[in-house]
Amino acid sequence: MAETANILFPVNVVVGSEGSNYDSVVIVGTGLDIDHFQGGVLKKYFDPLLDYKQVDAKAEEEVFVLRLPGNYAIKRLVYSPTGPLNRDFDDVRVFADAACKGVKRALAAGSDRPLVFLPTQHGQFDGYDLATVLGTFHALYVPLEIREAMPIRQQKVLELGFGIPPEIKLSFEKTLLVAQAIEQGRIVCRDIGGSDPERMAAPRVADYIAQIFEDSPVRVQMMYDESSIQVNYPLLAAVNRATRGVKRHQCRVIQLTYDPKGPISKTLFLVGKGVTYDTGGADVKAGGHMAGMHRDKCGAAAVAGFFQVLSKLRPKNIKVYGAMAMVRNSIGSECYVSDEIIKSRAGVRVRVGNTDAEGRMAMADVLCEFKEMALSEV
């Protein structure tokens, strides 16, 4: 189902105040006063919003839904306030949060064709438009396991629109292209990081990655041979010992390379922790602290997502190497234990102090390998 790791619904730019195909208006707002509406594409919505503000003192603090009167083509309006923009701790994420909350409220109200209007004011935050789009997309993500188990629920909306004033059309269209590439990377990241420890056990992560980057500019290499793992990544091999008898849990080192044509001026190396499930090992996570540890692979998931963004945007003059150290920290007769001394790839003798520190064990040898490679790169 890697083919569903994409934006599955049409995304349109609507210039002006209303599109005929939509069933809700979502306004990401920075204030309910005339200064925020005068002369803009949202001016037509000011009167009903002002009427509502008269009866709700929380109107500029909480998301609310209005039924618009009969002279409006779209009857459902959701207003989602950003809150203040001028406090020392405010940042551009307030736009993403407001967009996400607004779209979720529209979905809960029954909308499947929302039209999201960008804020008319944004203070000092030039990236408000990108943040608003990404917040909108975040609300529309459907987990991989749901997409696979219930194909009818693969997408939350049939269509998505972004309402903008005509003067920002060209710049916003460029922003939207970047946002869609970033969101496709975030989908890959969420699919790997959020799926359960069986659906995204190391071998199945490898299968997913192979499908995602097929026919893309990203080159994929997998290492899974036990003897090769032992020689090249002895610390990771120690963590992997407990899974050697369980084929579906056995480790993978997944290496990704983005190397575009033309001169290279910079090289990046990224290593991600990919612990598919962390029991703590022999130093077991007791007392209910193990729940949720399928997310211990989110570092590796972020690396995969970053490469998906690279594959979509295809930037020039930069080479990127990535590694996903995928391993399960299991308990069993073969598991590594505290007080073991293991010689790393770098030749350093490592004494294990706690088996719940498996992340550094999984990544240290891969980092060493990348250090060796970096010596001959730009």
FIDRENZA-451253 format. One record per residue (C-alpha): x, y, z. Coordinates in pm, whole numbers, plus 50000, padded with zeros to 5 digits. Each point is the difference from the previous one (the first is absolute). Layout:
N
      xx      yy      zz
       X       Y       Z
...
//
This chain:
378
      xx      yy      zz
   50000   50000   50000
   50297   50234   49963
   49825   50141   49695
   49753   50167   50238
   50282   50193   50169
   49894   50304   49805
   49748   50284   50000
   49703   49808   49862
   49759   50288   49942
   50015   50298   49762
   50140   50322   50147
   49893   50325   49834
   50076   50369   50031
   49689   50219   50009
   50057   50368   49925
   49723   50205   50155
   49744   49950   50272
   49820   49680   49910
   50021   49684   49794
   49691   49821   49876
   50128   49648   50068
   50045   50032   50377
   49773   49926   50293
   50177   50191   50277
   50207   50313   50045
   50285   49977   50252
   50146   50337   50098
   50336   50001   50175
   49955   50331   50174
   50223   50243   50185
   49720   50224   50127
   49627   50070   49979
   50007   50370   49921
   49959   50202   49683
   50377   50051   49959
   50035   49628   49928
   49721   49991   49742
   49985   50343   49834
   50057   49980   49624
   50106   49636   50004
   49855   49677   49865
   49844   49933   50342
   49806   50327   50024
   49672   49828   49910
   50023   49784   50314
   50061   50286   50243
   49638   50081   50091
   49894   49648   50109
   50328   49958   50188
   49956   50333   50177
   49644   49905   50095
   50129   49678   50153
   50274   50182   50189
   49734   50207   50178
   49866   49688   50173
   50322   49803   50059
   50284   50154   50199
   50221   49706   49900
   49955   50056   49626
   50362   50110   49951
   50136   49720   50218
   49820   49681   49892
   49891   49835   49676
   49632   50041   49919
   49754   49910   49722
   49738   50230   49846
   49708   49931   49771
   50007   50278   49743
   49673   50158   49878
   49831   49917   49672
   50183   50251   49781
   50327   49807   50045
   50072   49712   49763
   50193   49813   50270
   49799   49970   50322
   50264   49860   50236
   50269   50234   50136
   50273   49901   50244
   50207   50271   50166
   50328   49888   50156
   50194   50275   50181
   50378   50009   50018
   49996   50196   50323
   50253   50279   50066
   50301   50036   49771
   50202   50256   50197
   50110   49813   50311
   50367   49912   50049
   49929   49629   49966
   49766   50012   49700
   50132   49844   49680
   49876   49900   49656
   49860   49671   50131
   49690   50181   50126
   49881   50010   49638
   50052   49626   49957
   49821   49926   50327
   49704   50221   49910
   49969   49848   49651
   50016   49647   50140
   49734   50070   50263
   49776   50177   49751
   50010   49721   49743
   49940   49734   50267
   49696   50195   50117
   49872   50025   49642
   50039   49624   49957
   49813   49940   50326
   49721   50224   49871
   49962   49778   49695
   50210   50179   49740
   50187   49804   49734
   50082   50294   49768
   50151   50272   50222
   50119   50333   49865
   50273   50137   50227
   50068   50373   49997
   50345   50123   50090
   50030   50272   50265
   49973   50356   49871
   50261   50117   50252
   50303   49810   50122
   50212   50235   50208
   50372   49935   49970
   49959   49641   49876
   50082   49981   49630
   49959   49621   49999
   49638   50018   50110
   49872   49869   49665
   50216   49687   50005
   49913   49938   50366
   49628   50036   49929
   50011   49752   49712
   50203   49747   50199
   49761   50030   50295
   49711   49933   49764
   50168   49692   49855
   50082   49872   50349
   49630   49987   50086
   49931   49789   49689
   50256   49722   50054
   49858   49647   50017
   50222   49740   50174
   50145   49725   49782
   49828   49721   50190
   49658   50160   49942
   50076   50053   49631
   50089   49632   49968
   49724   49852   50215
   49718   50226   49878
   50070   50134   49650
   49671   50189   50006
   50159   50225   50265
   50322   50072   49812
   49923   50371   49986
   49805   50235   50226
   49897   50246   49730
   49901   49986   49635
   50156   50334   49915
   50194   50277   50172
   50019   50366   49907
   50212   50291   50121
   49842   50343   49970
   50242   50285   49934
   49996   50362   49881
   50109   50049   49637
   50316   50193   50089
   50170   49694   50155
   49894   49744   49739
   50342   49942   49840
   50194   49983   50327
   49739   49778   50163
   50000   49750   49713
   50375   49955   50054
   49945   49964   50374
   49732   49739   49939
   50235   49789   49786
   50260   50002   50277
   49735   49925   50263
   49871   49700   49804
   50354   49860   49972
   50055   50049   50374
   49667   49837   50080
   50085   49696   49788
   50316   49968   50208
   49801   50035   50320
   49760   49729   49883
   50294   49761   49958
   50132   50103   50341
   49663   49945   50171
   49941   49670   49821
   50327   49855   50127
   50012   50170   50339
   49637   49954   50098
   49922   49649   49876
   50001   49711   50245
   50311   49787   50069
   49885   49718   49772
   49880   50210   49706
   50327   50193   50008
   50239   49733   50121
   50342   50051   49842
   49950   49771   49695
   49665   50164   49921
   50151   50346   50034
   50257   49889   49743
   49722   49883   49766
   49814   50330   50043
   50315   50202   49928
   50073   49796   49687
   49650   50075   49869
   50008   50370   50090
   50328   50070   49823
   49950   49778   49697
   50058   50206   49684
   50119   50299   50204
   50336   50183   50019
   50062   49841   50341
   50223   49693   49997
   49918   49733   50260
   50234   49736   50146
   49896   49742   50258
   50225   49804   50231
   49846   49705   50181
   50253   49715   49979
   50079   49901   50358
   50372   49949   49949
   50035   50334   49817
   49809   50177   50276
   50229   49844   50259
   50314   50116   49818
   49884   50349   49903
   49769   50092   50287
   50095   49789   50305
   49819   50221   50252
   49675   49982   49802
   50056   49625   49964
   50002   49970   50379
   49656   50161   50024
   49879   49776   49716
   50106   49675   50169
   49667   49940   50173
   49815   50010   49666
   50229   49769   49805
   49753   49712   50036
   49703   50216   49897
   50035   50071   49630
   49729   50265   49982
   50178   50208   50268
   50357   49981   49873
   50192   50323   49953
   50064   50199   49685
   50245   50279   49926
   49839   50205   49724
   50227   50246   49820
   49858   50277   49782
   50196   50219   49760
   49892   50312   49816
   50269   50100   49748
   49873   50234   49727
   50184   50070   49677
   50229   50302   49991
   50253   50148   50243
   49958   49931   50371
   50069   50282   50246
   49879   49834   50320
   49953   49647   50134
   49769   49906   50287
   50002   49681   50206
   49689   49900   50197
   49968   49702   50234
   49663   49909   50153
   49916   49782   50297
   49765   49728   49881
   49913   49791   50305
   49683   49829   49880
   49905   49909   50356
   50183   50073   50322
   49927   49760   50283
   50306   50132   50180
   50168   49665   49942
   50129   49823   50309
   49961   50332   50184
   49630   49970   49927
   49764   50299   49995
   49779   49897   50292
   49696   50163   50155
   49817   50079   49678
   50282   50207   49850
   50027   49780   49688
   49676   50114   49837
   50059   50230   49705
   50355   49886   49936
   49916   49912   49639
   50073   50370   49944
   50366   49949   50090
   50062   49979   49625
   49898   50358   49926
   50359   50116   49946
   50044   49755   49714
   49651   50089   49879
   50102   50367   49983
   50304   49909   49788
   49776   49812   49756
   49758   50292   49989
   50282   50244   49929
   50112   49790   49704
   49643   49994   49870
   50007   50380   50001
   50333   49991   49814
   49854   49762   49742
   49712   50241   49934
   50185   50334   50002
   50327   49869   49849
   50230   50279   50123
   50331   50047   49820
   50358   50026   50129
   49936   49798   50316
   50071   49633   50065
   49831   49824   50291
   50075   49665   50161
   49753   49853   50245
   49990   49687   50213
   49712   49840   50184
   50124   49771   50278
   49697   49770   50032
   50010   49754   50289
   49768   49866   50270
   50113   50006   50363
   49847   49671   50112
   50027   49781   50308
   50105   49637   49973
   50263   49737   50061
   50230   50165   49743
   49957   50361   50114
   50303   50210   50086
   50036   50103   50363
   50168   50261   50214
   50372   49950   50072
   50071   49851   49656
   50304   50149   49827
   49961   50033   49623
   50258   50130   49754
   49850   50262   49769
   50073   50066   49632
   50239   50276   50111
   50195   49750   50211
   49874   50148   50327
   49909   49753   50276
   49651   50088   50121
   49874   49881   50338
   49621   49973   50010
   49859   50186   50299
   49630   49962   49922
   49834   49814   49714
   49734   50270   49980
   50265   50222   49839
   49964   49801   49679
   49963   50305   49777
   50363   50102   50028
   50100   49637   49951
   49796   49986   49679
   50137   50325   49858
   50362   50022   50117
   50151   49769   49737
   49796   50160   49722
   50124   50341   50112
   50354   49863   49994
   49949   49877   49644
   49869   50340   49894
   50297   50171   50162
   50228   49781   49789
   49805   50096   49687
   49989   50370   50089
   50379   50028   49983
   49985   49967   49621
   49689   50213   49940
   49952   50372   49945
//
